[in-house]
Every structure is written in structure tokens, then in C-alpha cells.
Amino acid sequence: MRITVVIPTFNSMKYIDHCLSSVLGQSYENMEVIVYDNESTDGTYEHLLQLNDDRFEVRSIPNVIPNGYGEAMAHVFDNCEGEYVTFVCSDDYIDKSYVSNYAAIIQNSKTEIKCIQSGLTWVNEQGTPMQQKIHSYSTLDEFKARCLRESPVNNPTVFYHRSLGPMISDCREAHIENELPDMGAGDYDLWCGLADREVFIFSVPAFLGYFYRWHQDQCTWKVKEQPLNYDQIIQNYWKKKWSSNE
């Protein structure tokens, strides 16, 4: 099973080498690694090209969506080799068995898995572990109920089956309906949209090897600084839609 690992970058010089080495050091061999750079101005793109490493491909795409990697997500599903696609943010890093852990679960599952997530470990700016975050649920209805209270997905630990690509591009209904600027929380809207289309995001209630770095320049931090309460708007939209469908 071939797996595509995407590393989105934007002004990522501070952490990119650590992130990239953790991805290239995976024990799982059948991987395609693609780095998408969103018009970095700090030399990230040039640095990646100078590495001249044929174990990964570097692609440059316009920086349209702040505080996220929507551009890479919109592009990669039609332009990759993997049966599954996953993302590793450029300021994060993964354990060497991270991809192989997922591959084993997917291949040994008696149920077809289109989408799956796991726990993650938050680390501070220096990479020191702080706490783990794990989501656990067993049914689609339970997942949807949790979506109305919080985002029940550890982004970006999600592995997507490539066939979900066309669907993913349409799963931002709360943003579209409320004419929200593309400043963040698109992933939260996406989880709700997938659930609305009866795509179950399997949850592995365990840490499989993703380390999520928390710092002031991190995307989630920047979204929390926005004047709009994106979480509340998304929750209200899907609560209204799902209530009307009952």
C-alpha cells in the first residue's frame, strides 16, 4: 500500500529540517513524500531545493488560505501516487514507526477504512512533550453529537483514502454559507461535512507517533486570535442542518 505524506510549508526554516528528517526516517518504505511550499519569504523553498534529495518532491503553490494548508489539500489528491494521503505540518514531527503503525491498522481492519485518526502528543517550542490528546467514539451519530460541542478530530493525524478527494473539496459548507473568510477552522468544518456524507473517521484511541508543536507562530494559535468565533459559527450551522434533517 503506497502512502503519500504531505508536508505543507510557509516560512518554516525554524523547524523544517527536524520535520523532514522525521518523515524521511520512517520505517515504512512504500511512501511518497511531497513538500508544498506556500510562497515562503524566509528561504524555506530555496533551502528545500538546495537539499537536492530525491526522496521527496518540492512543489510551490500560491498562498491563498492563511493559517492552514487548504491549497495543498486541494491539489494533492489529483496529483499523488498514494492510496492514502496524510499531512505532517512543518513545525511538527513524527516517530519513525508512525506511518507503519497506521498501515498495519488499515491493512488488518475487517472494515474498509476511508478515513482514520489517532491521538497526538503536544510538545512545546523546544519539542518537550507536554500532554496527550486522544478522541474516542464508536458510531457516526456519537461523532456528530461531539461535533456540536468541539472538534473531535486530532488534526493533522488523519489518513484519507485517495477516493475522498472530490468530496473533501465540497466539505466547507459552514464557511460558504456564512461567507467566512479563509482564516482558519476549515478542518473542523471538513470533519462535519464528511460526517454529513456518512464518512466515518475511525478513531484509534492511542498515540501512534505524532508530535504537535505548540507555539505562537503556529496556525491554531493564530486562528484563536481572530475576531470571529469560528468554532461557534460552525457548530451553529451544523446543528441547524442536522436538526432539520431529523
C-alpha positions as CSV (number, residue, x, y, z in Angstrom):
1,M,0.0,0.0,0.0
2,R,1.5,3.3,-1.1
3,I,1.1,6.2,1.2
4,T,1.6,9.9,0.3
5,V,2.9,12.1,3.1
6,V,2.5,15.8,2.5
7,I,4.5,18.5,4.3
8,P,2.9,22.0,3.9
9,T,5.4,24.8,4.5
10,F,5.3,28.6,4.9
11,N,8.2,30.4,6.3
12,S,9.2,27.2,8.0
13,M,13.0,27.5,8.3
14,K,13.0,27.1,12.1
15,Y,11.5,23.6,12.1
16,I,11.5,22.2,8.6
17,D,14.8,20.2,8.9
18,H,13.5,18.4,12.1
19,C,10.1,17.7,10.5
20,L,11.6,16.5,7.2
21,S,14.1,14.2,8.8
22,S,11.4,12.6,10.9
23,V,9.3,11.9,7.7
24,L,12.3,10.6,5.7
25,G,13.3,8.4,8.6
26,Q,10.1,6.3,8.6
27,S,10.4,2.6,8.9
28,Y,7.6,2.3,6.3
29,E,9.2,2.1,2.9
30,N,6.4,2.5,0.3
31,M,6.0,6.2,0.7
32,E,5.8,9.2,-1.5
33,V,6.8,12.5,0.2
34,I,5.7,15.8,-1.2
35,V,6.5,19.2,0.2
36,Y,4.1,22.0,-0.7
37,D,5.6,25.5,-0.1
38,N,3.1,28.4,0.1
39,E,5.3,31.2,-1.2
40,S,7.7,31.3,1.7
41,T,9.7,34.5,2.1
42,D,12.3,33.3,4.6
43,G,14.3,31.0,2.2
44,T,12.4,27.8,3.1
45,Y,11.7,27.0,-0.6
46,E,15.2,27.6,-1.7
47,H,16.6,25.6,1.2
48,L,14.5,22.6,0.3
49,L,15.7,22.8,-3.4
50,Q,19.3,23.0,-2.3
51,L,19.0,19.8,-0.3
52,N,18.7,18.1,-3.7
53,D,17.2,14.9,-2.2
54,D,15.4,12.6,-4.5
55,R,13.5,11.1,-1.5
56,F,11.0,13.9,-1.7
57,E,9.5,16.3,-4.2
58,V,9.1,20.1,-3.7
59,R,6.1,21.9,-5.2
60,S,5.4,25.6,-5.0
61,I,1.8,26.8,-4.8
62,P,0.1,30.2,-4.3
63,N,-0.5,31.2,-0.7
64,V,-4.3,31.8,-0.7
65,I,-5.5,30.4,2.7
66,P,-3.8,31.7,5.8
67,N,-3.5,29.6,8.9
68,G,-3.9,26.2,7.1
69,Y,-2.9,24.0,4.3
70,G,-6.0,24.0,2.2
71,E,-4.1,24.7,-1.0
72,A,-2.0,21.6,-0.6
73,M,-5.1,19.5,0.3
74,A,-7.0,20.8,-2.8
75,H,-4.1,19.9,-5.1
76,V,-2.6,16.7,-3.8
77,F,-5.5,14.2,-4.2
78,D,-5.4,14.5,-8.0
79,N,-1.6,14.7,-8.1
80,C,-0.2,11.9,-6.0
81,E,0.5,8.2,-6.1
82,G,-0.6,7.1,-2.7
83,E,-3.7,5.1,-1.9
84,Y,-3.8,7.1,1.3
85,V,-2.8,10.7,1.9
86,T,-1.7,12.3,5.2
87,F,-0.2,15.6,6.3
88,V,2.6,16.4,8.7
89,C,2.8,20.1,9.5
90,S,6.3,21.6,9.0
91,D,6.7,22.6,12.7
92,D,5.7,19.1,13.9
93,Y,7.5,15.8,13.7
94,I,6.6,12.0,13.8
95,D,8.1,8.9,15.4
96,K,9.8,6.5,12.9
97,S,7.0,4.0,13.2
98,Y,4.2,6.4,12.7
99,V,3.3,5.6,9.1
100,S,3.8,1.8,9.6
101,N,1.5,1.9,12.7
102,Y,-1.3,3.3,10.5
103,A,-0.6,1.0,7.6
104,A,-0.9,-2.1,9.9
105,I,-4.2,-0.9,11.3
106,I,-5.7,-0.1,7.9
107,Q,-4.5,-3.3,6.2
108,N,-5.6,-5.6,9.1
109,S,-9.0,-4.0,9.6
110,K,-12.0,-6.2,8.8
111,T,-13.9,-3.0,7.9
112,E,-13.0,-0.7,5.0
113,I,-11.3,2.4,6.3
114,K,-11.7,5.6,4.3
115,C,-10.6,8.0,7.0
116,I,-8.8,7.4,10.3
117,Q,-7.2,9.5,13.1
118,S,-5.2,8.8,16.3
119,G,-4.0,10.5,19.4
120,L,-1.2,13.0,19.4
121,T,1.3,14.4,21.9
122,W,1.6,18.2,22.3
123,V,5.1,19.4,22.7
124,N,6.4,22.9,23.5
125,E,8.5,25.1,21.2
126,Q,11.7,23.1,22.2
127,G,10.0,19.8,21.4
128,T,9.5,18.7,25.0
129,P,6.2,16.6,25.5
130,M,3.5,18.4,27.5
131,Q,0.3,16.3,27.2
132,Q,-1.5,13.8,25.0
133,K,-4.9,14.4,23.3
134,I,-7.0,11.4,22.3
135,H,-10.5,11.3,21.0
136,S,-12.7,8.2,21.4
137,Y,-16.1,7.4,19.9
138,S,-17.7,4.4,18.3
139,T,-20.5,5.5,16.0
140,L,-21.2,8.2,13.4
141,D,-24.1,9.6,15.5
142,E,-21.8,9.9,18.5
143,F,-19.2,11.6,16.4
144,K,-21.8,14.1,15.0
145,A,-23.0,14.8,18.5
146,R,-19.5,15.6,19.6
147,C,-19.0,17.9,16.6
148,L,-21.7,20.2,18.0
149,R,-19.6,20.7,21.1
150,E,-16.0,20.6,19.9
151,S,-13.8,19.4,17.0
152,P,-13.4,15.6,17.8
153,V,-10.5,15.1,15.5
154,N,-6.8,15.4,16.1
155,N,-5.7,17.3,13.0
156,P,-3.4,16.5,11.3
157,T,-3.2,12.9,12.4
158,V,-5.8,11.9,9.8
159,F,-5.1,9.5,6.9
160,Y,-7.5,9.9,4.0
161,H,-8.3,7.4,1.3
162,R,-7.5,9.0,-2.0
163,S,-11.0,8.4,-3.3
164,L,-12.3,11.1,-0.8
165,G,-10.5,13.8,-2.7
166,P,-13.5,15.1,-4.7
167,M,-15.7,15.0,-1.6
168,I,-13.2,16.9,0.5
169,S,-13.3,19.9,-1.8
170,D,-17.0,20.3,-1.1
171,C,-17.0,19.9,2.7
172,R,-16.7,23.5,3.8
173,E,-20.4,24.3,4.0
174,A,-20.4,26.4,7.1
175,H,-17.7,28.6,5.7
176,I,-19.5,29.0,2.3
177,E,-23.0,29.6,3.9
178,N,-21.7,32.2,6.3
179,E,-19.3,33.7,3.8
180,L,-16.5,33.2,6.3
181,P,-13.0,34.4,5.2
182,D,-10.5,31.6,4.8
183,M,-8.6,32.4,8.0
184,G,-8.9,29.0,9.8
185,A,-11.0,26.2,11.2
186,G,-11.6,24.8,7.8
187,D,-10.6,21.4,9.2
188,Y,-13.4,21.5,11.7
189,D,-15.9,22.3,9.0
190,L,-14.4,19.4,6.9
191,W,-15.0,16.8,9.7
192,C,-18.6,17.8,9.9
193,G,-19.0,17.8,6.2
194,L,-17.6,14.3,5.9
195,A,-19.9,13.1,8.7
196,D,-22.8,14.6,6.9
197,R,-21.9,12.5,3.9
198,E,-21.7,9.4,6.1
199,V,-17.9,9.1,6.0
200,F,-16.9,7.7,9.4
201,I,-13.5,8.9,10.7
202,F,-12.2,5.9,12.6
203,S,-10.6,6.8,15.9
204,V,-7.6,4.9,17.2
205,P,-7.7,5.8,21.0
206,A,-3.9,5.7,21.3
207,F,-0.8,7.6,20.5
208,L,0.7,6.4,17.2
209,G,3.6,8.8,17.0
210,Y,2.5,12.3,16.0
211,F,4.2,15.2,17.9
212,Y,2.2,18.5,17.7
213,R,4.3,21.6,18.4
214,W,2.5,24.4,20.2
215,H,4.0,27.9,19.8
216,Q,2.9,31.5,19.0
217,D,3.5,31.2,15.2
218,Q,1.5,28.0,15.0
219,C,-1.7,28.1,12.8
220,T,-4.1,27.0,15.6
221,W,-2.7,29.8,17.8
222,K,-3.3,32.3,15.1
223,V,-6.9,31.2,14.5
224,K,-7.7,31.7,18.1
225,E,-6.5,35.3,17.8
226,Q,-9.1,36.0,15.0
227,P,-12.1,38.2,16.0
228,L,-14.6,35.7,14.7
229,N,-15.5,32.7,16.8
230,Y,-15.2,30.1,14.0
231,D,-16.0,27.1,16.3
232,Q,-19.3,28.6,17.3
233,I,-20.3,29.5,13.8
234,I,-19.5,26.0,12.5
235,Q,-21.4,24.4,15.4
236,N,-24.4,26.5,14.9
237,Y,-24.5,25.8,11.2
238,W,-24.3,22.0,11.5
239,K,-26.7,21.9,14.5
240,K,-29.3,23.7,12.4
241,K,-28.7,21.5,9.4
242,W,-28.8,18.2,11.3
243,S,-31.8,19.2,13.3
244,S,-33.8,20.0,10.1
245,N,-32.9,16.5,8.7
246,E,-34.3,14.7,11.7
